[in-house]
Amino acid sequence: MAEFLKISHLDMNQEKKLFPYFQPIVGAACGTIIGYEALARQHDANGRVISAGELFSSPDIAAEQLIAWDRMVRRQALEQFSQSNYKGYLTINISAAWIDHLTDFKSLPTLLMLDEFNVDRSRVIIEITESKGDPDKLVEIANLYRQHDLKIAIDDFGAGFSQLERVMSIQPDIIKLDMQLFQNATRGGIASDVVHLISRLAKHTGCRIVCEGVETDDDFHFGLDCGAQYMQGYLFSPATAEFKEPMHYQRQIDSLRKTFLKKNLGSGTKLTCQHRSGTTFTAWSQDTSK
């Protein structure tokens, strides 16, 4: 009974506090904001905005309650996205473990929300988090989302070897590198080799790479060296309440890219970025002395 009262108390309070913030994802070659990831946020006791990650990972809260809160934040994010003037992508996180709780695959909550707010489905990316969950259900739901023109991303890739099997079965459109793996890889060693291996895997399967946790110029340059098309991290911005102008980071990315190309002059490095309009931007590093 005490546990029930605890959950009920959390339910009443958290619904007032939980809300979405949006972190930009930038194109490494084109320099534009190509999309945003919707992330759950809440206020702490002092009124500061903090991540709701700890709440959603709590073992003391029933999965059904967490799913309800997640859908509430997802709905807010899609509503704000539909009301904005931004024309790029929106990435929405869905836990693989929670997919096991779905009973009716013909009435998926996210698809109903997209219809409610009249959001272009081709502008939405479903980002599957965690390595848990029924693999067969995961493949089934990924295929269903694709049938409705949504794209699929796998989050935290490299956090576990089981992710390799997931890539082969789901065949995602996007792979987001595990943040800890990426940051370790920037210092070289085996982690660096693993990231380059993942990059080759992505190229072979036709996936695009997003590097998360990009915090420094060197992080950005390492991402380019690995062939990543997109970057996300505090080097550009934390998650915020508002959508920025698509060209907001253009100068910063141009400068980062030029520095990288100078360092790699003559290596034949190619950077590509595809805008949602279908236009592909390309930049080459060439040795002009030849």
C-alpha positions as CSV (number, residue, x, y, z in Angstrom):
1,M,0.0,0.0,0.0
2,A,2.8,2.4,0.9
3,E,4.5,1.7,-2.5
4,F,1.2,2.5,-4.3
5,L,0.9,5.8,-2.4
6,K,4.5,6.6,-3.3
7,I,3.8,6.0,-7.1
8,S,0.5,8.0,-7.0
9,H,2.3,10.9,-5.3
10,L,5.0,10.9,-8.0
11,D,2.3,10.7,-10.7
12,M,0.6,13.9,-9.5
13,N,3.8,15.9,-9.2
14,Q,5.7,14.7,-12.2
15,E,3.0,15.4,-14.7
16,K,3.3,19.1,-13.8
17,K,7.1,19.1,-14.0
18,L,7.9,16.9,-17.1
19,F,8.4,18.7,-20.4
20,P,10.5,18.4,-23.5
21,Y,13.7,20.3,-24.4
22,F,15.3,20.1,-27.8
23,Q,19.0,19.5,-28.6
24,P,20.2,20.4,-32.1
25,I,21.8,17.9,-34.5
26,V,24.0,19.6,-37.0
27,G,25.3,18.5,-40.4
28,A,29.1,18.3,-40.5
29,A,29.4,19.3,-44.1
30,C,26.4,21.6,-44.8
31,G,26.7,23.4,-41.4
32,T,22.9,23.5,-40.8
33,I,20.7,22.2,-38.0
34,I,19.3,19.1,-39.7
35,G,17.2,18.0,-36.7
36,Y,16.5,18.0,-33.0
37,E,16.4,15.3,-30.4
38,A,13.5,15.7,-27.9
39,L,14.7,15.1,-24.4
40,A,12.6,14.9,-21.2
41,R,13.3,17.6,-18.6
42,Q,12.0,18.5,-15.2
43,H,12.6,21.2,-12.5
44,D,14.5,20.4,-9.4
45,A,13.7,21.7,-5.9
46,N,15.3,25.0,-6.7
47,G,13.4,25.4,-10.0
48,R,16.3,24.7,-12.2
49,V,15.8,22.6,-15.4
50,I,17.5,19.2,-15.2
51,S,17.4,16.0,-17.1
52,A,14.6,13.5,-16.3
53,G,16.9,10.6,-17.0
54,E,17.3,9.6,-13.4
55,L,13.5,9.5,-13.0
56,F,13.0,7.3,-16.1
57,S,15.7,4.9,-15.0
58,S,14.3,4.5,-11.4
59,P,13.6,0.8,-10.5
60,D,11.0,2.0,-7.9
61,I,8.5,3.2,-10.5
62,A,6.3,0.8,-12.4
63,A,7.0,0.5,-16.2
64,E,3.4,1.5,-16.9
65,Q,3.8,4.8,-15.1
66,L,7.1,5.5,-16.9
67,I,5.5,4.8,-20.2
68,A,2.6,7.1,-19.5
69,W,5.0,9.9,-18.6
70,D,7.1,9.2,-21.6
71,R,4.1,9.4,-23.9
72,M,3.0,12.7,-22.2
73,V,6.4,14.3,-23.0
74,R,6.4,12.8,-26.5
75,R,3.0,14.4,-27.1
76,Q,4.2,17.8,-25.9
77,A,7.3,17.5,-28.1
78,L,5.3,16.7,-31.2
79,E,2.8,19.5,-30.5
80,Q,5.6,22.1,-30.1
81,F,7.3,20.7,-33.3
82,S,4.0,21.0,-35.3
83,Q,3.6,24.6,-34.1
84,S,7.2,25.7,-34.9
85,N,8.5,27.1,-38.2
86,Y,11.3,24.6,-38.2
87,K,11.3,22.3,-41.3
88,G,13.9,19.7,-40.4
89,Y,13.7,16.4,-38.4
90,L,12.6,15.6,-34.9
91,T,14.1,12.6,-33.1
92,I,11.9,10.8,-30.5
93,N,13.3,8.3,-28.0
94,I,11.5,5.0,-27.5
95,S,12.7,2.4,-25.1
96,A,13.1,-1.0,-26.6
97,A,12.1,-2.6,-23.2
98,W,8.8,-0.7,-23.2
99,I,7.9,-2.0,-26.7
100,D,7.2,-5.3,-24.9
101,H,4.2,-3.6,-23.2
102,L,2.5,-2.8,-26.6
103,T,-0.5,-5.0,-27.2
104,D,-2.0,-3.5,-30.3
105,F,0.5,-2.8,-33.1
106,K,-2.3,-1.5,-35.3
107,S,-2.8,1.5,-33.0
108,L,0.7,2.8,-32.2
109,P,0.6,5.9,-29.9
110,T,3.2,7.8,-31.8
111,L,1.4,7.4,-35.1
112,L,-1.9,8.6,-33.5
113,M,0.0,11.7,-32.1
114,L,1.4,12.5,-35.5
115,D,-2.1,12.4,-37.0
116,E,-3.5,14.5,-34.2
117,F,-0.9,17.3,-34.8
118,N,-0.7,16.8,-38.6
119,V,3.0,16.2,-38.5
120,D,4.7,15.1,-41.7
121,R,5.8,11.5,-40.8
122,S,8.9,11.7,-43.1
123,R,10.3,14.3,-40.7
124,V,10.2,12.1,-37.7
125,I,13.0,9.7,-36.5
126,I,12.2,7.0,-34.0
127,E,15.3,6.5,-31.9
128,I,15.4,3.1,-30.2
129,T,17.2,3.2,-26.9
130,E,18.6,0.4,-24.7
131,S,19.6,-3.1,-25.6
132,K,16.7,-4.9,-23.9
133,G,13.4,-5.9,-25.3
134,D,12.0,-8.7,-27.5
135,P,14.1,-8.7,-30.7
136,D,11.2,-10.0,-32.9
137,K,8.9,-7.3,-31.6
138,L,11.6,-4.7,-32.1
139,V,12.0,-5.7,-35.8
140,E,8.2,-5.8,-36.3
141,I,7.6,-2.4,-34.9
142,A,10.6,-0.9,-36.8
143,N,9.1,-2.3,-40.0
144,L,5.7,-0.8,-39.1
145,Y,7.2,2.6,-38.5
146,R,9.0,2.4,-41.8
147,Q,5.8,1.5,-43.6
148,H,4.4,4.8,-42.3
149,D,7.4,6.8,-43.6
150,L,9.2,7.2,-40.3
151,K,13.0,6.7,-40.1
152,I,14.7,4.5,-37.5
153,A,17.8,5.2,-35.5
154,I,19.7,3.1,-33.0
155,D,20.9,5.0,-29.9
156,D,24.1,4.3,-27.9
157,F,25.6,2.0,-30.5
158,G,28.8,0.5,-29.2
159,A,27.6,0.2,-25.6
160,G,27.2,-3.5,-26.0
161,F,28.0,-6.2,-28.5
162,S,24.4,-7.2,-28.8
163,Q,23.9,-4.0,-30.7
164,L,25.6,-5.5,-33.7
165,E,22.9,-8.1,-34.0
166,R,20.3,-5.4,-33.7
167,V,21.8,-3.4,-36.6
168,M,21.7,-6.5,-38.8
169,S,18.1,-7.2,-38.0
170,I,16.6,-3.7,-37.9
171,Q,18.8,-2.2,-40.6
172,P,18.5,1.4,-39.2
173,D,18.7,4.6,-41.2
174,I,20.9,6.2,-38.5
175,I,23.4,4.9,-35.9
176,K,24.1,7.2,-32.9
177,L,27.4,6.3,-31.3
178,D,27.5,5.7,-27.6
179,M,28.6,8.9,-26.0
180,Q,31.1,7.3,-23.6
181,L,32.6,5.2,-26.4
182,F,33.0,8.3,-28.6
183,Q,34.6,10.3,-26.0
184,N,37.0,7.5,-25.1
185,A,37.8,7.1,-28.8
186,T,38.9,10.7,-29.2
187,R,41.9,9.7,-27.0
188,G,42.9,6.9,-29.3
189,G,43.5,3.3,-28.5
190,I,41.1,0.4,-28.9
191,A,38.0,2.6,-28.6
192,S,39.2,4.6,-31.6
193,D,39.6,1.4,-33.6
194,V,36.1,0.3,-32.6
195,V,34.6,3.6,-33.7
196,H,36.3,3.4,-37.1
197,L,35.1,-0.1,-37.4
198,I,31.5,1.1,-36.7
199,S,32.0,3.8,-39.4
200,R,32.9,1.2,-41.9
201,L,29.9,-1.0,-40.9
202,A,27.6,2.0,-41.4
203,K,29.1,2.8,-44.8
204,H,28.6,-0.8,-45.8
205,T,24.9,-0.9,-44.6
206,G,24.0,2.6,-45.9
207,C,23.5,4.0,-42.4
208,R,24.4,7.6,-41.4
209,I,26.4,8.3,-38.3
210,V,25.6,10.7,-35.5
211,C,28.3,11.4,-32.9
212,E,26.8,12.4,-29.5
213,G,28.7,14.1,-26.7
214,V,30.7,16.4,-29.0
215,E,32.1,18.9,-26.6
216,T,35.4,20.2,-28.1
217,D,36.9,21.1,-31.4
218,D,39.0,17.9,-31.3
219,D,35.8,15.9,-30.7
220,F,34.3,17.4,-33.9
221,H,37.4,16.7,-35.9
222,F,37.6,13.1,-34.7
223,G,34.0,12.7,-35.7
224,L,34.8,13.9,-39.2
225,D,37.8,11.6,-39.4
226,C,35.5,8.7,-38.6
227,G,33.1,9.7,-41.4
228,A,30.3,10.9,-39.2
229,Q,27.7,13.0,-41.1
230,Y,26.1,14.6,-38.1
231,M,27.2,15.9,-34.7
232,Q,25.4,16.6,-31.4
233,G,26.7,18.0,-28.2
234,Y,27.5,20.9,-25.9
235,L,30.1,22.2,-28.4
236,F,27.0,23.6,-30.1
237,S,24.2,23.6,-27.5
238,P,22.6,21.7,-24.7
239,A,18.9,20.9,-25.1
240,T,16.8,24.1,-24.9
241,A,13.2,25.1,-25.0
242,E,13.3,26.7,-28.4
243,F,14.1,25.8,-32.0
244,K,16.9,27.9,-33.5
245,E,17.3,29.1,-37.0
246,P,18.7,26.4,-39.3
247,M,21.9,28.4,-40.1
248,H,22.6,29.3,-36.4
249,Y,25.9,27.4,-36.2
250,Q,27.0,27.9,-39.9
251,R,30.0,30.1,-39.1
252,Q,31.2,27.9,-36.2
253,I,30.9,24.7,-38.3
254,D,32.6,26.4,-41.3
255,S,35.5,27.3,-39.1
256,L,35.7,23.8,-37.6
257,R,35.6,22.2,-41.0
258,K,38.3,24.5,-42.5
259,T,40.6,23.7,-39.6
260,F,40.0,20.0,-40.1
261,L,40.6,20.2,-43.9
262,K,43.9,22.1,-43.3
263,K,45.1,19.4,-41.0
264,N,44.2,16.7,-43.5
265,L,45.3,18.5,-46.7
266,G,46.1,15.9,-49.3
267,S,44.3,13.1,-47.6
268,G,41.3,13.2,-50.0
269,T,38.9,13.5,-47.1
270,K,35.3,13.9,-48.3
271,L,32.5,15.4,-46.1
272,T,28.9,14.9,-47.1
273,C,25.6,16.1,-45.6
274,Q,22.2,15.5,-47.0
275,H,19.5,18.0,-46.3
276,R,15.9,16.8,-45.9
277,S,15.1,18.4,-49.3
278,G,17.3,15.8,-50.8
279,T,20.2,18.1,-51.6
280,T,23.6,16.6,-50.8
281,F,26.4,19.0,-49.8
282,T,30.0,17.8,-50.3
283,A,33.4,19.2,-49.3
284,W,36.7,17.8,-50.3
285,S,40.2,18.1,-48.8
286,Q,42.7,18.1,-51.6
287,D,46.5,18.8,-51.8
288,T,46.8,21.8,-54.2
289,S,50.5,21.3,-54.4
290,K,50.1,18.3,-56.7
